[in-house]
Amino acid sequence: MNLVPGISSGLITLIFIGLFWVPPLWAQDRAWLSPEQWDYVASRGVVRYCADPDWAPFEYMDAAGEHQGIGADLLRLAAERVGLTLQLHPTPTWEASLAASRRGDCEFLSLLNRTPAREAWLHFTEPLLIDENVIITREDHPYVVSLDRFDGERLAIPAGTAVEEWVRRDFPRLQLILTQTENEAFQLVSDRRADMTIRSLIVAAHTIRKDGWFNLRISGMQADYVNLLRIGVRRDDPMLHAVLDAGVRSISHSEREAIINRHVNVVRHEVEVIEKSIFWPLLGVLWVVLLTSGFWILRQRALNRRLSQLNLLLEKAATTDPLTGLNNRARLMLCFEEDSLRAQRSGCPYSLALFDIDHFKRINDTCGHVVGDQVLREVAALMARNGRGSDRLGRWGGEEFMLLFHDSDIQSAMEAAERIRADVAAHAFSHGGEVTLSAGVAQWQPGESLVRLMERADKALYRAKQEGRNRACPEQGHESGP
């Protein structure tokens, strides 16, 4: 029996099942979960979590004890996409949140970097938020190309953070001054009780504008110190980790940007208002009023100019490597996210090449860091002139560069990498020495993360080094082309 001509009752039943019994297939505001994961969500009660109570604008506790900020909004969106009900477990400090997570008082931490120490008890989702760390100093402090040139200087930094762990590992000769809050670290630098601090770019923009610390500036950034902020879930609940990871993956780049802009762009430095108790006694004296008005107008304009300069600096610092002028690591990550989605939709091939300057440490050791920096700039310029306008070139860190190839299979990417390698090898560098590159090339596979693609390219780069350097090698299995 046909209920509608040409359509069987069985087909209509299947349509009903698809529309109403399997919400992930039709609900655009839901993440994709397996049946087992949906069952887990349905059986779960309230999920307790811990957060940083004083990390504005990322996350903080407001006067009512509510979790607010960029990370709080992103977390609520991810939980909503998978149907989880969350409850904040309040703590007085970030260190107390870490301790509560280790004890099991809360089942996950909302926003943190992955570090070896934390992996002892946490599983981490894909990044909920990516943000560059920048070095903040007073205006009279030299520009900071790398922290290894400032041995003995005092670095103020909140205790228990990933950056503290990284600095202790990489720069043991710096004097660390541990603080309890972000504001305390900025205050120490402003008062000359510390020489610098390393904080998130977004936090720096928020704090400098909000609190009016215009004697501070962004003086540089340390390569590889990027905040890949994730949800950290206790290892004893792998299903919760899988569900939250699906929620994080469902958030689009445009949704993240909208949430960030909602919190950061509303911050404005307001000029002080003359109190009425001062203003009214002077009202009868016209020239005082005019002078006072003129003073505040000029001050407003000066502050606006300063804010405009800060905005331009922040925008450049967020996307650009300060030494070479190329895209920085954070920008390359965002480029990969955009490019891989486009390649997924179009079905066109997409490839990545990792380049490493051969024996770069020898250049630094024998010629000095100033020459080493000049070599990096010259290599960057040579790579830029050999790239296509549609490709994405950037400095990944140290002496490593990355090139993302649009609409290019591994054979085309190998030809481009070889062209760059040959150009660098033939170039007469300003210091008079020879400089060569090794490269590893891999082709992206649909659905693959940047980390997995880089692992394959890195293996090819390692093979190029083993085979004598000054060469480009494709990933294993593509030695004779695709």
C-alpha positions in Angstrom: 0.0 0.0 0.0 1.4 3.4 -1.0 0.4 6.4 1.3 1.8 8.8 -1.4 2.1 7.8 -5.1 5.6 6.4 -5.7 6.6 6.4 -2.1 6.3 3.2 0.0 5.2 3.2 3.6 8.6 1.6 4.5 10.4 4.6 3.0 8.3 7.1 5.0 9.1 5.1 8.2 12.8 5.4 7.4 12.4 9.2 6.9 10.6 9.4 10.3 13.5 7.5 12.0 16.1 9.8 10.4 14.3 12.9 11.4 13.2 12.2 14.9 15.0 9.2 16.3 18.6 10.3 15.5 19.0 13.9 16.5 22.6 14.3 15.3 21.5 13.8 11.7 19.2 16.7 11.6 20.0 19.1 14.5 22.4 21.6 13.3 23.2 22.8 16.8 24.4 19.3 17.9 27.8 17.7 17.6 28.1 14.2 16.1 28.2 11.5 18.8 28.1 7.7 18.5 25.1 5.9 20.0 27.2 4.8 23.0 28.2 8.4 23.6 24.6 9.6 23.4 23.7 6.9 25.9 26.5 8.1 28.2 25.2 11.7 28.0 21.6 10.6 28.7 22.7 8.7 31.8 25.0 11.4 33.2 24.0 13.8 35.9 25.7 17.1 36.5 29.3 17.3 35.4 31.5 19.3 37.8 34.5 21.3 36.5 37.1 23.7 37.8 38.3 27.0 36.2 40.8 29.8 36.7 39.0 32.4 38.9 41.2 35.3 37.8 42.2 35.1 34.1 40.2 37.8 32.4 39.2 38.0 29.7 39.7 34.2 29.1 37.8 33.2 32.3 37.1 34.6 35.7 34.5 34.6 38.5 32.2 37.6 38.6 30.8 39.2 41.7 27.9 36.6 41.8 30.4 33.7 41.5 29.5 32.9 37.9 32.0 31.6 35.4 32.5 34.4 32.7 34.8 35.1 29.9 35.8 33.8 26.4 36.6 30.3 27.7 33.4 30.2 29.7 31.3 31.0 26.6 33.2 28.5 24.4 32.8 25.8 27.1 29.1 26.4 27.4 28.7 26.2 23.7 30.6 22.9 23.5 28.6 21.4 26.4 25.3 22.6 24.8 26.3 20.9 21.5 26.6 17.5 23.3 23.8 17.9 25.8 25.9 18.0 29.0 24.9 19.9 32.1 27.8 21.6 33.8 28.3 22.9 37.4 31.3 25.0 38.4 33.3 23.8 41.4 34.6 27.2 42.8 38.2 27.6 43.9 40.1 30.7 45.1 43.1 30.4 42.8 44.3 28.5 39.7 46.7 26.4 41.8 43.7 25.4 43.9 41.8 24.4 40.7 44.7 22.2 39.7 44.8 20.6 43.1 41.0 20.0 43.1 41.3 18.3 39.7 44.0 16.0 40.9 41.9 15.0 44.0 38.9 14.3 41.8 36.8 17.2 43.2 36.1 18.3 39.7 36.0 16.1 36.6 37.7 18.4 34.1 39.5 21.8 33.9 37.9 24.3 31.5 40.9 26.0 29.8 44.6 25.1 30.0 47.7 24.2 28.0 48.8 20.6 27.7 52.1 19.9 29.4 53.9 16.7 30.4 53.2 17.2 34.1 49.5 17.7 33.5 49.2 14.7 31.2 49.9 12.5 34.2 46.3 12.8 35.2 44.5 14.5 32.3 43.4 13.7 28.8 43.2 16.8 26.6 40.6 17.7 23.9 41.4 19.5 20.7 42.2 23.2 21.3 39.2 25.2 22.4 41.2 28.4 21.8 44.5 29.3 20.2 46.4 32.4 21.3 49.9 33.7 21.0 52.0 34.5 24.1 53.8 37.9 24.1 56.6 39.4 26.1 55.6 42.6 28.0 58.2 45.1 29.2 58.3 48.8 30.1 58.7 51.2 27.1 62.4 51.7 27.8 63.3 48.0 27.7 65.1 46.7 24.6 63.1 44.6 22.1 63.1 40.9 23.0 64.0 38.7 20.0 64.7 35.7 22.3 64.8 35.2 26.0 68.1 33.5 26.0 69.8 36.9 25.5 68.4 38.2 28.8 70.0 35.9 31.4 69.6 37.1 34.9 66.6 39.4 34.2 63.5 39.2 36.5 60.4 37.6 34.9 57.1 37.9 36.7 54.6 35.2 36.0 51.5 33.7 37.7 52.3 30.5 39.6 51.1 27.1 38.3 50.8 28.2 34.6 52.2 26.3 31.6 54.4 29.2 30.7 56.1 28.9 34.2 56.8 25.2 33.3 58.2 26.1 29.9 60.4 28.9 31.1 61.9 26.8 33.9 62.7 24.2 31.3 64.1 26.4 28.6 65.6 29.4 30.4 66.8 28.3 33.9 69.0 31.5 34.2 66.0 33.9 34.3 65.0 35.0 37.8 61.3 34.0 38.2 59.0 36.0 40.4 55.8 34.0 40.9 52.6 35.9 41.4 49.0 34.9 42.3 47.3 37.0 39.6 47.8 38.4 36.1 47.4 42.0 37.4 50.2 41.5 40.0 52.6 40.4 37.2 51.8 43.6 35.2 52.1 45.7 38.3 55.6 44.4 39.1 56.8 45.2 35.6 55.2 48.7 35.7 56.9 49.4 39.1 60.3 48.2 37.9 60.3 45.3 40.4 60.4 42.9 37.5 61.9 43.4 34.0 59.2 41.5 32.0 56.3 39.1 32.0 55.0 36.7 29.4 51.3 36.7 29.0 48.7 35.9 26.4 48.2 38.4 23.6 44.5 38.6 24.4 45.1 39.1 28.1 47.8 41.7 27.3 45.3 43.7 25.1 42.6 43.4 27.7 44.7 44.4 30.7 46.7 47.3 29.1 43.6 48.9 27.8 41.4 48.3 30.9 43.9 49.3 33.5 45.7 52.0 31.5 49.2 50.7 31.8 50.6 52.8 28.9 54.1 52.7 30.2 54.1 49.0 29.1 54.5 47.6 25.6 54.7 44.3 23.7 58.4 43.8 23.1 58.4 40.5 21.3 57.4 36.9 21.5 59.2 33.7 22.2 59.0 31.1 19.4 57.0 28.0 20.2 55.3 29.6 23.2 51.7 29.4 21.9 48.6 28.9 24.0 46.8 25.9 22.6 44.1 26.1 25.3 42.2 22.8 25.7 39.7 21.1 28.1 41.6 18.8 30.4 39.5 15.7 31.5 40.5 13.3 34.2 41.9 10.1 32.8 39.5 7.9 34.7 36.6 9.1 32.5 37.6 8.5 28.8 34.0 8.7 27.6 33.6 12.2 29.0 36.8 13.2 27.2 35.4 11.8 23.9 32.1 13.7 24.3 33.7 17.0 25.2 36.2 16.6 22.4 33.3 16.2 19.9 31.7 19.4 21.4 34.9 21.3 20.9 35.3 20.1 17.3 31.8 21.3 16.5 32.6 24.9 17.1 33.5 26.8 13.9 36.3 29.3 13.5 33.7 32.1 12.9 31.9 31.2 16.2 35.2 31.4 18.1 36.0 34.8 16.5 32.5 36.1 17.4 32.9 35.1 21.1 36.5 36.6 21.3 35.3 39.9 19.8 32.4 40.1 22.1 34.8 40.1 25.1 37.9 41.9 23.8 36.5 44.6 21.5 34.2 46.1 24.1 37.1 47.1 26.3 37.8 50.9 26.0 39.9 53.2 28.1 37.7 56.0 29.3 38.9 59.5 30.1 38.3 60.6 33.7 35.3 62.9 34.2 35.8 66.1 36.1 33.8 65.7 39.4 30.9 68.1 39.8 32.3 69.3 43.1 35.3 70.7 41.2 33.4 71.8 38.0 30.6 73.9 39.5 32.7 76.3 41.5 34.6 77.1 38.3 31.6 77.4 36.1 31.5 81.2 36.4 35.0 81.6 35.1 34.8 81.1 31.4 38.5 80.9 30.5 39.1 78.2 33.1 36.2 76.1 31.6 37.7 76.6 28.1 41.2 75.6 29.3 39.9 72.6 31.2 37.8 71.5 28.2 40.7 71.9 25.9 43.0 69.9 28.2 40.6 67.0 28.3 40.0 67.0 24.6 43.7 66.9 23.9 44.2 64.2 26.5 41.3 62.2 24.9 43.0 62.5 21.5 46.3 61.5 22.8 44.9 58.4 24.5 43.0 57.5 21.3 46.2 57.8 19.3 48.0 55.6 21.8 45.2 53.0 21.7 45.3 53.0 17.8 49.0 52.4 17.9 48.5 49.6 20.4 45.8 48.0 18.3 48.0 48.1 15.2 50.9 46.5 17.2 48.6 43.9 18.7 47.2 43.0 15.3 50.7 42.6 13.8 52.0 40.7 16.9 49.0 38.3 16.6 49.9 37.1 13.1 53.5 38.0 12.3 56.9 36.6 13.3 58.7 39.7 14.5 62.1 38.7 13.1 61.3 37.6 9.6 58.0 39.3 8.9 56.4 36.0 7.9 53.3 34.3 9.3 53.9 33.1 12.9 53.0 29.7 14.3 49.5 30.7 15.6 48.6 32.2 12.2 49.8 29.0 10.4 47.5 26.9 12.6 44.6 29.0 11.7 45.6 28.9 8.0 45.7 25.1 8.1 42.2 25.0 9.7 40.8 27.2 6.9 42.7 25.5 4.1 41.9 21.9 5.1 38.2 22.7 5.2 38.4 24.3 1.8 40.3 21.3 0.4 37.8 18.9 2.0 34.9 20.8 0.2 36.7 21.1 -3.2 38.4 17.7 -3.2 41.6 19.3 -4.4 45.0 18.0 -3.1 46.7 19.9 -0.4 50.3 19.5 0.8 52.7 20.7 3.4 56.5 21.2 3.4 58.7 21.6 6.5 62.1 23.3 5.9 65.0 23.4 8.3 68.3 25.4 8.0 71.2 22.9 8.0 73.7 23.3 10.8 72.1 26.5 12.0 73.5 26.1 15.5 77.0 26.1 14.0 76.2 29.5 12.4 75.1 30.9 15.8 78.0 29.5 17.6 80.7 30.6 15.2 79.3 33.9 13.8 77.0 35.0 16.7 73.3 35.5 17.1 73.2 38.7 15.1 74.5 36.9 12.0 72.1 34.0 12.8 69.1 36.4 12.8 70.3 38.0 9.5 70.5 34.5 7.9 66.9 33.8 9.1 65.7 37.0 7.5 67.5 36.3 4.2 66.2 32.7 4.0 62.7 34.0 4.7 63.0 36.5 1.9 64.2 33.9 -0.6 61.4 31.5 0.4 58.8 34.3 0.0 59.9 35.3 -3.5 59.7 31.6 -4.7 56.2 31.0 -3.3 52.8 31.4 -5.1 50.5 34.1 -3.8 47.9 31.5 -2.8 50.4 29.5 -0.6 50.9 30.1 3.1 54.5 30.6 4.3 55.5 31.1 7.9 58.2 30.5 10.5 57.2 27.6 12.6 59.9 28.2 15.2 63.7 28.5 15.6 65.2 27.7 12.2 62.1 25.8 10.9 59.8 27.2 8.2 56.5 25.8 7.0 54.8 26.2 3.6 51.2 25.2 2.9 50.5 24.5 -0.7 47.0 25.1 -2.2 45.7 22.8 -4.9 49.0 20.9 -5.0 49.7 17.2 -4.8 53.0 15.9 -3.3 54.7 15.9 -6.7 53.9 19.6 -7.3 54.9 20.4 -3.7 58.2 18.6 -4.1 59.0 20.6 -7.2 58.3 23.9 -5.3 60.4 22.7 -2.3 63.3 21.7 -4.5 63.1 25.1 -6.3 63.3 26.9 -2.9 66.2 24.6 -1.7 68.2 25.3 -4.9 67.7 29.0 -4.7 68.9 29.2 -1.1 71.9 27.0 -1.8 72.9 29.3 -4.7 72.4 32.5 -2.8 75.4 34.6 -1.7 74.6 35.3 2.0 75.7 38.6 3.5 77.9 36.9 6.1 79.9 35.1 3.3 79.1 31.6 4.4 77.2 28.8 2.8 73.6 28.2 3.9 71.5 25.2 2.8 68.0 23.8 3.6 66.6 20.4 4.1 62.9 19.8 3.5 60.3 17.1 4.1 57.0 17.1 2.1 53.7 15.3 2.8 50.2 15.4 1.2 47.2 16.0 3.4 44.6 13.2 3.9 41.0 14.3 4.3 40.1 14.7 8.0 43.7 14.7 9.1 44.9 17.1 11.8 47.8 19.4 11.4 49.8 17.4 14.0 49.4 14.1 12.1 50.3 15.8 8.7 53.4 17.4 10.3 54.5 14.0 11.8 54.7 12.6 8.3 56.5 15.7 6.9 58.9 15.7 9.8 59.8 12.0 9.2 60.6 13.0 5.6 62.7 16.0 6.8 64.6 13.6 9.2 65.3 11.4 6.2 66.6 14.3 4.2 69.0 15.1 7.1 70.2 11.5 7.3 70.8 11.3 3.6 73.2 14.2 3.7 71.2 17.4 4.1 70.6 20.1 1.4 67.8 18.1 -0.2 64.0 17.7 -0.2 62.4 14.3 0.5 58.8 13.2 0.1 57.0 11.2 2.8 57.6 7.4 2.7 55.9 5.7 -0.2 56.1 8.7 -2.6 59.8 8.5 -3.5 58.9 8.1 -7.2 56.0 10.5 -7.2 52.3 9.9 -6.4 
